[in-house]
């Protein structure tokens, strides 16, 4: 195809402009792909569900008849094992679920009064 010489700068400018708009849009304009948006929405909804379930975990711990022994076990556990101790206590297992949720256990642990009896 023979393109006139006067058209080539316009074509090159359009290509460079399109690339520049794409770079600026994805870098600073807040654009994102559909998969990134889905991932972000999933993380936000998971975080919201965990936040909503923390009071349930705290209530389970407050109503547990063996609370003091379990709290002592949690207190005695090393810092990085405390989440597992909360999971073993059963406080991070929601009704209808068969296993404890690690994220819920961590959030519940941060709200439990570990130093108080």
Legacy VTK file of the C-alpha trace (Angstrom):
# vtk DataFile Version 3.0
C-alpha trace
ASCII
DATASET POLYDATA
POINTS 117 float
0.000 0.000 0.000
1.344 3.390 -0.921
0.583 5.962 1.722
1.219 9.584 1.033
4.167 11.127 2.885
1.959 13.702 4.573
-0.124 10.874 6.207
2.784 9.003 7.857
3.329 11.483 10.741
-0.372 11.318 11.552
-0.345 7.509 11.642
2.786 7.427 13.817
1.292 10.044 16.121
-1.915 8.055 16.500
0.019 4.870 17.369
2.293 6.628 19.871
-0.692 8.458 21.366
-2.668 5.243 21.805
0.268 3.569 23.557
0.828 6.622 25.761
-2.861 6.804 26.729
-2.815 3.101 27.627
0.286 3.479 29.789
-1.003 6.596 31.547
-4.479 5.105 32.020
-3.281 1.856 33.609
-0.494 3.508 35.616
-2.126 6.658 36.986
-5.670 6.733 35.643
-7.030 3.919 37.791
-7.847 1.625 34.894
-7.660 -2.085 35.585
-8.404 -5.348 33.894
-11.509 -7.344 34.689
-9.550 -10.033 36.521
-7.876 -7.416 38.732
-11.262 -5.906 39.552
-12.672 -9.346 40.399
-9.701 -10.082 42.648
-10.061 -6.741 44.425
-13.802 -7.272 44.932
-13.189 -10.762 46.297
-10.606 -9.492 48.785
-12.892 -6.680 49.920
-15.879 -8.982 50.400
-13.765 -11.527 52.317
-12.479 -8.761 54.571
-16.015 -7.513 55.187
-17.276 -10.995 56.044
-14.400 -11.536 58.479
-15.121 -8.173 60.131
-18.777 -9.098 60.470
-17.948 -12.479 62.031
-15.490 -11.234 64.673
-18.302 -10.440 67.164
-19.561 -14.018 66.764
-16.096 -15.329 67.568
-15.841 -13.059 70.609
-19.272 -14.146 71.811
-18.315 -17.806 71.425
-15.210 -17.165 73.508
-17.192 -15.277 76.176
-19.810 -18.053 76.455
-17.322 -20.938 76.481
-17.458 -22.805 79.792
-13.752 -23.675 79.458
-12.785 -20.095 78.567
-10.128 -19.596 81.244
-8.219 -22.767 80.374
-8.357 -21.967 76.658
-7.243 -18.374 77.272
-4.333 -19.689 79.334
-3.385 -21.979 76.453
-3.540 -19.047 74.032
-1.485 -16.863 76.375
1.169 -19.565 76.792
1.463 -20.144 73.056
4.186 -18.301 71.204
3.071 -15.252 69.269
2.974 -17.010 65.910
1.089 -20.030 67.337
-1.700 -18.056 69.015
-3.855 -18.039 65.898
-3.678 -21.832 65.824
-4.618 -21.919 69.515
-7.727 -19.819 68.789
-8.600 -22.205 65.971
-8.076 -25.211 68.275
-10.338 -23.587 70.880
-13.131 -23.733 68.302
-13.923 -20.049 68.477
-13.053 -19.417 64.821
-15.314 -22.205 63.578
-18.619 -20.757 62.499
-21.901 -22.630 62.864
-22.460 -24.771 59.799
-18.758 -24.932 59.041
-16.566 -27.946 59.677
-13.231 -26.164 59.909
-11.907 -22.998 61.487
-11.097 -19.952 59.381
-7.507 -18.730 59.738
-8.319 -15.134 58.875
-11.187 -15.069 61.351
-8.939 -16.554 64.039
-6.364 -13.808 63.427
-8.999 -11.059 63.542
-10.576 -12.547 66.669
-7.174 -12.856 68.309
-6.513 -9.167 67.802
-9.793 -8.326 69.623
-9.414 -10.828 72.460
-8.061 -9.447 75.709
-5.085 -11.828 75.962
-3.492 -10.157 79.011
-6.760 -9.990 80.990
-8.209 -13.094 82.606
LINES 1 118
117 0 1 2 3 4 5 6 7 8 9 10 11 12 13 14 15 16 17 18 19 20 21 22 23 24 25 26 27 28 29 30 31 32 33 34 35 36 37 38 39 40 41 42 43 44 45 46 47 48 49 50 51 52 53 54 55 56 57 58 59 60 61 62 63 64 65 66 67 68 69 70 71 72 73 74 75 76 77 78 79 80 81 82 83 84 85 86 87 88 89 90 91 92 93 94 95 96 97 98 99 100 101 102 103 104 105 106 107 108 109 110 111 112 113 114 115 116
